[in-house]
Amino acid sequence: MPPPNPPRHPTCITSSNAAHITNLAVAQQLDAALGLWRYAEQQLPASTGSRNLLACACGCGRKLRVAKATLEQAPIWCGACAEPFEPV
């Protein structure tokens, strides 16, 4: 006959409790890491460029979107029709 199971202490950790405790610890660590990441992002300088890109088209109808400053630096030529892209 096998010996009886020893009495359990209310604070003993079973395998299911251990998994729950581990998951909880990992979740807390991830939450802390995400908090640090968000804080670091807030410390970065704000983007100075505009995200409003110009819609441009060439003579054959191909289209692209480009920053106004990029288009002001030099023309962008279409490889299919050899025409420059112009704002539409």
Residue pairs with C-beta under 8 A, 6 or more apart in sequence:
13 21
49 67
49 69
50 67
50 68
53 65
53 66
53 67
54 65
54 66
54 67
54 68
54 71
54 87
55 63
55 64
55 65
55 87
55 88
56 63
56 64
56 65
56 66
56 71
56 76
56 85
56 86
56 87
56 88
57 63
57 85
57 86
57 88
58 77
58 78
58 80
58 81
58 83
58 84
58 85
58 86
59 78
59 81
59 83
60 78
60 80
60 81
60 83
62 78
62 80
62 81
62 85
63 88
64 76
64 85
66 76
66 85
70 76
71 85
71 87
75 84
75 85
76 84
76 85
77 83
77 84
77 85
78 84
78 85
